[in-house]
């Protein structure tokens, strides 16, 4: 009977360790930057590891056509966000040894 309690205690310890690793990973992701360009570099979007837009650069010549500029911005932000998602998945996979743990990626916003 005590063996069962030992297993529970071990699982609780592992869960606490995983929780600490997840918190560390979230901090690391917030510090990472992913960038993408559109329009041949006319628009550059930079997002953090969680996909939040942190900076955008627009070349002066892009301002002449507002509709095109809007499309270029959306494109650059979209690609940068996808890069951030891929980076988060890679980091999560490295942390879990490639194991797919249901719901774990939700903690990263992925």
C-alpha positions in Angstrom: 0.0 0.0 0.0 2.8 2.4 0.8 4.2 1.7 -2.7 1.2 3.5 -4.2 1.8 6.5 -2.1 5.4 6.6 -3.1 4.4 6.6 -6.8 2.0 9.5 -6.1 4.7 11.5 -4.4 7.1 10.8 -7.3 4.5 11.9 -9.8 3.8 15.1 -7.8 7.5 15.9 -7.7 7.7 15.3 -11.5 4.7 17.6 -12.0 6.2 20.3 -9.9 9.5 20.1 -11.9 7.6 20.2 -15.2 5.7 23.3 -14.0 9.0 25.0 -13.2 10.4 24.1 -16.6 7.3 25.4 -18.3 7.6 28.7 -16.4 11.3 29.0 -17.5 10.3 28.2 -21.1 7.6 30.9 -21.1 10.2 33.5 -19.9 12.6 32.3 -22.6 9.9 32.5 -25.3 9.0 36.1 -24.3 12.7 37.0 -24.8 13.0 35.4 -28.2 12.4 37.4 -31.4 11.2 36.1 -34.8 11.0 38.3 -37.8 9.6 38.2 -41.3 9.6 40.5 -44.2 7.1 41.1 -47.0 7.2 43.1 -50.2 10.9 42.3 -50.7 11.8 43.8 -47.3 9.5 46.8 -47.6 7.7 45.7 -44.4 9.4 43.8 -41.5 7.5 42.5 -38.5 9.1 41.3 -35.3 7.2 39.2 -32.8 8.2 37.6 -29.5 8.2 33.9 -28.9 4.5 34.0 -28.0 3.6 35.7 -31.3 3.0 39.2 -29.9 4.0 41.9 -32.3 6.9 43.9 -30.7 8.2 45.9 -33.6 7.4 46.8 -37.2 9.6 48.5 -39.8 8.1 50.2 -42.9 10.2 51.5 -45.7 9.1 55.1 -46.8 8.2 53.9 -50.3 5.5 51.6 -48.9 3.4 54.5 -47.7 2.4 55.5 -51.2 -0.2 52.7 -51.6 -2.1 52.3 -48.3 -4.0 49.2 -49.4 -0.8 47.4 -50.5 0.9 48.5 -47.2 -2.0 47.0 -45.2 -1.5 43.7 -47.1 2.2 43.7 -46.6 1.9 44.3 -42.9 -0.6 41.5 -42.5 1.6 39.2 -44.4 4.8 40.0 -42.4 3.0 39.7 -39.1 1.4 36.4 -40.1 4.7 34.8 -41.1 6.5 36.1 -38.1 3.7 34.7 -35.9 4.0 31.3 -37.5 7.8 31.3 -37.0 7.2 32.0 -33.3 4.7 29.1 -33.1 7.2 26.8 -34.7 9.9 28.0 -32.3 7.7 27.3 -29.3 6.8 23.8 -30.6 10.5 23.0 -31.1 11.4 24.2 -27.6 8.5 22.3 -26.1 9.4 19.1 -28.0 13.0 19.4 -26.7 11.8 19.9 -23.2 9.5 16.8 -23.3 11.8 14.6 -25.3 9.4 14.6 -28.2 6.5 13.3 -26.1 3.1 14.7 -27.0 1.5 15.7 -23.8 -2.1 16.7 -24.3 -2.8 20.3 -23.3 0.8 21.2 -22.6 1.2 23.4 -25.7 -1.9 25.3 -24.6 0.1 26.7 -21.7 2.3 28.4 -24.2 -0.6 29.9 -26.1 0.1 27.5 -29.0 
